Amino acid sequence: MTVLDPILDPVALPSIDDIRDAARAIEGSVLKTPFLPAPRLSQLTGAEVFVKYENLQVTSAFKERGALVKLLSLTSAERAAGVVAMSAGNHAQAVAYHASRLGIPATIVMPATTPFVKVEATRAFGAEVVVEGETLAEAQARANTIAETTGAVWVHPYDDAHVIAGQGTIALEMIESGIPLDTLVVPVGGGGLIGGMAIATKALSPRTTVIGVETELYPSMRAALDGQPPECGGNTLAEGIAVKNVGRLTLAIARRFVDDVVLVPESAIERAVNAYLTLQKTMAEGAGAAGLAALLAFPHRFAGQRVGLVLCGGNIDPRLAASIMVRELARAEKIVAVRLIIPDRPGVLGDIAATIGGCGGNILEVLHHRTLLSVPAKGASVDVTIETHGPHHAREIEAALEARHYKVERLATP
C-alpha cells in the first residue's frame, strides 16, 4: 500500500505493492537485465561485487522502466493528448521509444547543448524533438509551456510516483535473484532511481544498506539531506546525474529509506568507466559508473562486503570512451612521454629507437624540434611517446636512454 509522508501529506509515496504492480505492468516490454558476479571488479575494489546491467535495455539505460509505468498509467484521453518530457539524454529516449510503441504522441524538449547523437537517437525513436534553451531549466520551461498549451501530460524524469515505482523494479529483480547483499550502491541525480530501489530494498531486505552516489560537482541530494543549499556547477563526466535540484518526493524517500549519500571525484568516475570497459568489456557512461566510482574512492568503507551495483546507463560518446581509456593508460604509466635533448646529427633517432625497442618499449609517437630556444643551436629535442608494461618498465627505458647519454625529462601525457 502507498505510504503518506508527513512532510508531503497528503501526497502518497510509492510502496512495495506499487513496485510489484509496476513489475507486472512492464513484464515482457522491458528487459529483466542480468545481475551477475564481477570477480575482476571484486579484485580491483576489495568488495564482493555484483552488477545489474541496465545498459542492456533497448535505449541502453534504466529510464525505460519508469517511463513505461507512467505511460501505462494514462487514460485513453490522456494518451490521445500526448505526452511531453524534458531531457538531455536517457529519459528522452525512454519516453520516445515507449510512447512510439504505444502509439502515444510524444514531444521531447532538449537543450541546445545536447550532443547531436542523442538528439538524433531520440528522433529515431519516433518523438518530435524541440531543441531549445542553453540549460535544462530553460528547456523545462519550454516543456511546461507545451504541456499547458496543448494539454499533453508532463512526464517528469524523476519526481513522479509512477516513475519512481518503475525504477524500483530494478531492486526487486536484484532481491528476487536470491543473492543477499550487504550494501546497495546507487547513482543519484534527481533521486528517482535510488528512491524506488530504496523502497523495495528496505521492504524486502531491510538489513541491506542503501548508499547513494553523487559527483562532487553536483551534490544536490547530499546538500538537501544536510539542509544546505547545493553548490553545483562544472563540467562532469557524469552528466546524467548532474542535477541541481532533487525532487520533493525523492527527497522525502531518501530521508526515510536511504542510509547515506557519498560524493566522488571526477577521477574516480573516469577510473570506473575504464574498469567497466577493460575488465567487464561493457560500456558505462559516467553516471552509470558512479556506483563503482564510490568503491574505488572509498575502498575501506566497502571492503569485504557483498555489494550490488547498478550500471544504470551506457550512452557514452565513443570518442570520450576512447579518451578515458588512453588517460587511464597514462595514469598507470603504460603510456609515458619523455623529452630528450640530443645532438643534431645523423643516426641519433635510430639509436633512440633501437634503445627503446631493445628494452621492449613500443614507440607510439615522435616529435622532433630544432628551433626551440631551450636547446643548443647545434642540438635538438625529441618528444617520444612510449607504450610500456607499467611504472617499473618505464623507468627501465628511461635509465637505458640516460645510459646512452641522453638527457631525459618526463612529460605530462595527453
C-alpha positions as CSV (number, residue, x, y, z in Angstrom):
1,M,0.0,0.0,0.0
2,T,1.1,3.6,-0.5
3,V,2.5,5.5,2.4
4,L,1.7,9.1,3.3
5,D,4.7,11.2,4.1
6,P,4.2,13.7,6.9
7,I,6.2,16.4,5.0
8,L,4.2,15.9,1.8
9,D,0.9,14.8,3.3
10,P,-1.5,14.1,1.6
11,V,0.9,13.2,-1.2
12,A,1.5,9.4,-1.3
13,L,4.9,7.9,-1.7
14,P,5.1,4.6,-3.7
15,S,5.1,1.4,-1.7
16,I,6.5,-2.1,-2.3
17,D,3.0,-3.0,-3.6
18,D,3.2,-0.3,-6.2
19,I,6.6,-1.5,-7.3
20,R,5.3,-5.1,-7.6
21,D,2.4,-3.7,-9.7
22,A,4.9,-1.9,-11.8
23,A,6.9,-5.0,-12.4
24,R,3.9,-6.9,-13.6
25,A,2.9,-4.0,-15.9
26,I,6.3,-3.8,-17.7
27,E,6.9,-7.5,-17.8
28,G,7.7,-8.5,-21.4
29,S,8.2,-4.9,-22.5
30,V,11.3,-4.1,-20.5
31,L,14.3,-6.5,-20.2
32,K,14.9,-8.2,-16.9
33,T,18.6,-7.4,-17.1
34,P,21.3,-9.8,-15.8
35,F,22.6,-9.5,-12.2
36,L,25.9,-11.1,-12.2
37,P,29.1,-11.5,-10.1
38,A,32.1,-9.5,-11.2
39,P,35.2,-11.2,-9.9
40,R,37.6,-8.8,-11.6
41,L,35.8,-5.8,-10.1
42,S,35.9,-7.6,-6.7
43,Q,39.7,-8.0,-7.1
44,L,40.0,-4.3,-8.0
45,T,37.9,-2.9,-5.1
46,G,38.3,-5.4,-2.3
47,A,34.5,-5.9,-2.1
48,E,32.5,-8.8,-3.5
49,V,30.8,-7.1,-6.4
50,F,27.7,-8.0,-8.3
51,V,26.5,-5.8,-11.2
52,K,23.0,-5.2,-12.6
53,Y,23.4,-4.5,-16.3
54,E,20.8,-1.9,-17.1
55,N,22.9,-0.7,-20.1
56,L,21.4,-3.7,-21.9
57,Q,18.0,-2.1,-22.3
58,V,16.9,-1.1,-25.8
59,T,17.8,2.6,-25.0
60,S,20.9,1.5,-23.1
61,A,19.6,2.8,-19.7
62,F,17.3,2.1,-16.8
63,K,14.9,5.0,-17.6
64,E,12.7,2.8,-19.7
65,R,11.2,1.2,-16.6
66,G,9.8,4.4,-15.0
67,A,8.8,6.0,-18.3
68,L,6.8,2.9,-19.3
69,V,5.0,2.7,-16.0
70,K,4.0,6.3,-16.3
71,L,2.8,5.9,-19.9
72,L,0.8,2.8,-19.0
73,S,-1.0,4.8,-16.2
74,L,-2.5,7.3,-18.7
75,T,-6.2,7.2,-19.5
76,S,-7.4,6.9,-23.2
77,A,-8.0,10.7,-23.3
78,E,-4.5,11.4,-21.8
79,R,-2.9,9.1,-24.4
80,A,-4.7,10.9,-27.2
81,A,-3.5,14.3,-25.9
82,G,0.1,13.0,-25.9
83,V,3.0,13.5,-23.6
84,V,5.8,16.0,-23.2
85,A,9.1,15.5,-21.5
86,M,12.4,17.3,-21.0
87,S,15.7,15.6,-21.0
88,A,19.2,15.8,-22.4
89,G,19.6,12.1,-22.7
90,N,18.3,8.8,-21.4
91,H,14.9,9.9,-20.2
92,A,14.2,11.5,-23.6
93,Q,15.0,8.3,-25.4
94,A,13.0,6.1,-23.0
95,V,9.8,8.2,-23.3
96,A,10.2,8.5,-27.1
97,Y,10.7,4.7,-27.5
98,H,7.8,3.5,-25.4
99,A,5.4,6.3,-26.4
100,S,6.0,5.3,-30.0
101,R,5.4,1.6,-29.2
102,L,2.1,2.5,-27.5
103,G,1.0,4.9,-30.2
104,I,1.2,8.0,-27.9
105,P,2.3,11.3,-29.5
106,A,5.5,12.5,-27.7
107,T,7.2,15.8,-27.7
108,I,10.7,16.0,-26.1
109,V,12.4,19.3,-25.3
110,M,16.2,19.0,-25.3
111,P,18.6,21.9,-24.5
112,A,20.8,23.2,-27.3
113,T,23.8,21.8,-25.6
114,T,22.6,18.2,-26.0
115,P,25.1,16.1,-28.1
116,F,23.8,15.7,-31.7
117,V,23.9,11.9,-31.4
118,K,21.4,12.0,-28.5
119,V,19.1,14.3,-30.4
120,E,19.1,12.1,-33.4
121,A,18.6,8.9,-31.3
122,T,15.5,10.5,-29.7
123,R,14.1,11.4,-33.1
124,A,14.8,7.9,-34.3
125,F,12.6,6.5,-31.6
126,G,9.7,8.5,-33.1
127,A,9.4,11.6,-30.9
128,E,9.0,15.2,-32.0
129,V,12.1,16.9,-30.7
130,V,12.2,20.6,-29.8
131,V,15.8,21.9,-29.2
132,E,15.6,25.0,-27.1
133,G,17.4,26.7,-24.2
134,E,21.0,26.7,-23.1
135,T,20.2,24.9,-19.8
136,L,18.0,22.2,-18.6
137,A,16.0,24.8,-16.7
138,E,15.3,26.7,-19.9
139,A,14.3,23.5,-21.7
140,Q,12.0,22.6,-18.8
141,A,10.3,26.0,-19.0
142,R,9.6,25.3,-22.7
143,A,8.3,21.8,-21.9
144,N,5.9,23.3,-19.3
145,T,4.6,25.8,-21.8
146,I,3.9,23.0,-24.3
147,A,2.1,21.0,-21.7
148,E,-0.1,24.0,-20.7
149,T,-1.0,25.0,-24.2
150,T,-1.6,21.5,-25.7
151,G,-2.9,19.6,-22.8
152,A,-0.1,17.0,-23.1
153,V,0.7,15.0,-20.0
154,W,4.0,16.0,-18.4
155,V,6.3,13.0,-17.8
156,H,8.8,14.1,-15.2
157,P,12.2,12.3,-15.2
158,Y,12.2,11.5,-11.5
159,D,9.7,13.3,-9.3
160,D,6.7,11.2,-10.1
161,A,5.3,8.3,-8.1
162,H,4.8,6.1,-11.2
163,V,8.3,6.8,-12.4
164,I,9.8,6.0,-9.0
165,A,7.8,2.8,-8.7
166,G,9.1,1.7,-12.2
167,Q,12.7,2.3,-11.2
168,G,12.2,0.3,-8.0
169,T,11.7,-2.8,-10.1
170,I,15.5,-3.0,-10.6
171,A,15.9,-3.7,-6.9
172,L,13.0,-6.1,-6.9
173,E,14.8,-8.1,-9.6
174,M,18.1,-8.0,-7.7
175,I,16.5,-9.2,-4.5
176,E,14.5,-11.9,-6.2
177,S,17.7,-13.3,-7.7
178,G,18.4,-14.7,-4.2
179,I,21.8,-13.0,-3.8
180,P,21.9,-11.4,-0.3
181,L,23.6,-8.0,-0.4
182,D,25.2,-6.2,2.5
183,T,25.1,-2.9,0.6
184,L,23.4,-1.5,-2.5
185,V,25.2,1.4,-4.2
186,V,23.1,3.6,-6.5
187,P,23.9,6.7,-8.6
188,V,21.8,9.8,-7.6
189,G,20.7,12.6,-9.9
190,G,17.2,13.7,-9.2
191,G,16.6,10.7,-6.9
192,G,14.1,8.6,-8.8
193,L,16.3,5.6,-9.2
194,I,17.5,5.4,-5.6
195,G,14.1,6.3,-4.4
196,G,12.4,3.4,-6.0
197,M,15.2,1.0,-5.2
198,A,15.5,2.1,-1.6
199,I,11.7,1.5,-1.0
200,A,12.0,-2.0,-2.5
201,T,15.2,-2.9,-0.6
202,K,14.0,-1.7,2.8
203,A,10.8,-3.6,2.4
204,L,12.3,-6.9,1.3
205,S,15.9,-6.8,2.6
206,P,15.9,-4.3,5.5
207,R,19.4,-5.3,6.6
208,T,20.9,-4.1,3.3
209,T,22.4,-0.7,3.5
210,V,21.4,1.7,0.7
211,I,24.1,4.2,-0.3
212,G,23.7,6.9,-2.9
213,V,26.5,8.4,-5.0
214,E,26.8,11.9,-6.5
215,T,29.6,13.6,-8.2
216,E,31.4,16.2,-6.1
217,L,30.4,18.8,-8.7
218,Y,26.6,18.2,-8.2
219,P,26.0,17.3,-4.5
220,S,22.3,18.1,-4.7
221,M,20.9,15.2,-2.6
222,R,23.7,15.4,-0.1
223,A,23.1,19.1,0.4
224,A,19.3,18.6,0.7
225,L,19.7,15.9,3.3
226,D,22.0,18.2,5.2
227,G,19.6,21.1,4.9
228,Q,22.1,23.2,3.0
229,P,21.7,24.9,-0.4
230,P,23.6,22.9,-3.1
231,E,26.7,24.4,-4.7
232,C,26.6,22.8,-8.1
233,G,28.4,23.5,-11.4
234,G,31.2,22.5,-13.7
235,N,31.8,20.0,-16.4
236,T,31.3,16.4,-15.3
237,L,31.7,13.1,-17.0
238,A,28.6,12.0,-15.2
239,E,26.2,14.5,-16.9
240,G,23.3,12.0,-16.3
241,I,23.4,12.8,-12.6
242,A,24.4,16.5,-12.9
243,V,21.1,17.7,-11.4
244,K,20.9,20.9,-9.4
245,N,17.6,20.3,-7.7
246,V,16.3,16.9,-6.4
247,G,12.6,16.2,-6.3
248,R,10.2,16.7,-3.4
249,L,9.0,13.1,-3.5
250,T,12.6,11.7,-3.9
251,L,13.9,13.8,-1.1
252,A,11.2,12.5,1.3
253,I,12.0,8.9,0.2
254,A,15.8,9.5,0.7
255,R,15.2,10.9,4.2
256,R,13.3,7.8,5.2
257,F,15.0,4.9,3.3
258,V,18.5,5.9,2.2
259,D,21.3,5.3,4.7
260,D,23.9,7.7,3.2
261,V,24.9,9.7,0.2
262,V,28.6,9.9,-0.7
263,L,30.4,12.2,-3.2
264,V,33.0,11.0,-5.6
265,P,35.6,13.0,-7.6
266,E,35.8,13.0,-11.4
267,S,39.0,11.0,-11.4
268,A,37.1,8.1,-9.7
269,I,34.3,8.2,-12.3
270,E,36.9,8.0,-15.1
271,R,38.6,5.0,-13.4
272,A,35.2,3.3,-13.1
273,V,34.2,3.9,-16.7
274,N,37.6,2.5,-17.7
275,A,37.2,-0.5,-15.4
276,Y,33.8,-1.5,-16.9
277,L,35.3,-1.2,-20.4
278,T,38.6,-3.0,-19.8
279,L,37.6,-5.5,-17.1
280,Q,33.9,-6.2,-17.8
281,K,34.0,-5.5,-21.5
282,T,30.8,-3.4,-21.2
283,M,30.0,0.2,-21.9
284,A,29.2,2.6,-19.0
285,E,28.5,6.3,-19.2
286,G,29.8,8.4,-16.3
287,A,26.6,8.3,-14.4
288,G,26.3,4.6,-15.0
289,A,29.7,4.0,-13.4
290,A,29.2,6.2,-10.4
291,G,28.4,3.3,-8.1
292,L,31.7,1.6,-8.9
293,A,33.4,5.0,-8.5
294,A,32.3,5.0,-4.9
295,L,34.0,1.7,-4.3
296,L,37.2,3.0,-5.9
297,A,37.1,6.3,-4.0
298,F,36.3,4.7,-0.6
299,P,37.7,1.1,-0.7
300,H,37.9,0.7,3.1
301,R,34.2,1.5,3.5
302,F,33.1,-1.4,1.3
303,A,36.0,-3.8,1.8
304,G,34.8,-7.4,2.4
305,Q,31.1,-6.5,1.8
306,R,28.8,-8.1,-0.8
307,V,27.9,-5.1,-2.8
308,G,25.3,-4.7,-5.6
309,L,26.0,-2.1,-8.2
310,V,23.6,-0.7,-10.9
311,L,25.3,0.0,-14.2
312,C,22.4,2.3,-15.0
313,G,23.4,3.6,-18.4
314,G,25.8,3.0,-21.3
315,N,25.2,6.0,-23.5
316,I,28.7,7.4,-23.7
317,D,30.3,9.1,-26.7
318,P,32.7,6.6,-28.2
319,R,35.4,9.3,-28.6
320,L,35.1,10.1,-25.0
321,A,35.3,6.4,-24.0
322,A,38.5,6.1,-26.1
323,S,40.0,9.2,-24.5
324,I,39.2,7.8,-21.0
325,M,41.0,4.6,-21.8
326,V,44.1,6.4,-23.0
327,R,44.1,8.7,-19.9
328,E,43.9,5.6,-17.7
329,L,46.8,4.0,-19.5
330,A,48.8,7.2,-18.9
331,R,47.8,7.2,-15.1
332,A,49.1,3.6,-14.9
333,E,52.3,4.6,-16.8
334,K,51.5,2.2,-19.5
335,I,51.9,5.2,-21.8
336,V,54.6,7.6,-21.0
337,A,56.0,10.6,-22.8
338,V,59.6,11.8,-22.5
339,R,61.7,14.7,-23.9
340,L,65.3,14.0,-24.9
341,I,67.9,16.7,-25.6
342,I,70.1,15.3,-28.4
343,P,72.9,16.3,-30.7
344,D,71.6,17.2,-34.1
345,R,73.5,14.6,-36.2
346,P,72.6,11.6,-38.4
347,G,71.8,8.3,-36.7
348,V,70.6,9.7,-33.3
349,L,66.9,9.0,-33.9
350,G,67.8,5.5,-34.9
351,D,69.9,5.0,-31.8
352,I,67.0,6.2,-29.6
353,A,64.5,3.9,-31.4
354,A,66.9,0.9,-31.0
355,T,67.4,1.6,-27.3
356,I,63.7,1.8,-26.6
357,G,63.0,-1.2,-28.7
358,G,65.8,-3.1,-27.0
359,C,64.1,-2.6,-23.7
360,G,60.8,-3.9,-25.1
361,G,59.1,-0.4,-25.4
362,N,56.8,0.4,-28.3
363,I,57.1,3.9,-29.8
364,L,53.7,5.5,-30.4
365,E,54.7,9.0,-31.5
366,V,57.8,11.1,-32.2
367,L,58.0,14.9,-32.4
368,H,61.4,16.4,-33.4
369,H,62.2,20.0,-32.6
370,R,65.2,22.0,-33.8
371,T,64.1,25.6,-33.2
372,L,63.3,25.6,-29.5
373,L,65.3,28.2,-27.6
374,S,65.7,25.8,-24.7
375,V,68.1,23.6,-26.7
376,P,71.6,24.4,-28.1
377,A,71.9,25.8,-31.6
378,K,73.6,22.5,-32.7
379,G,71.2,20.4,-30.8
380,A,67.5,19.3,-30.9
381,S,64.8,17.9,-28.7
382,V,62.7,14.9,-29.3
383,D,59.4,14.1,-27.6
384,V,58.7,10.4,-27.6
385,T,55.5,8.7,-26.5
386,I,56.1,5.1,-25.5
387,E,53.9,2.2,-24.6
388,T,55.3,0.3,-21.6
389,H,54.3,-2.6,-19.3
390,G,54.0,-0.2,-16.3
391,P,56.0,2.1,-14.0
392,H,59.0,-0.2,-13.5
393,H,59.3,-0.8,-17.2
394,A,59.0,2.9,-17.9
395,R,61.9,3.7,-15.5
396,E,63.9,0.9,-17.1
397,I,63.6,2.5,-20.5
398,E,64.5,6.0,-19.1
399,A,67.6,4.5,-17.4
400,A,68.7,2.9,-20.7
401,L,68.3,6.2,-22.5
402,E,70.3,8.0,-19.9
403,A,73.0,5.4,-20.1
404,R,73.3,6.4,-23.8
405,H,74.0,9.9,-22.5
406,Y,70.6,11.5,-23.4
407,K,69.1,13.9,-21.0
408,V,65.6,12.5,-20.2
409,E,62.7,14.6,-19.0
410,R,59.3,13.0,-18.2
411,L,56.4,14.9,-19.8
412,A,52.7,15.0,-19.0
413,T,50.9,12.6,-21.2
414,P,47.7,13.5,-23.1
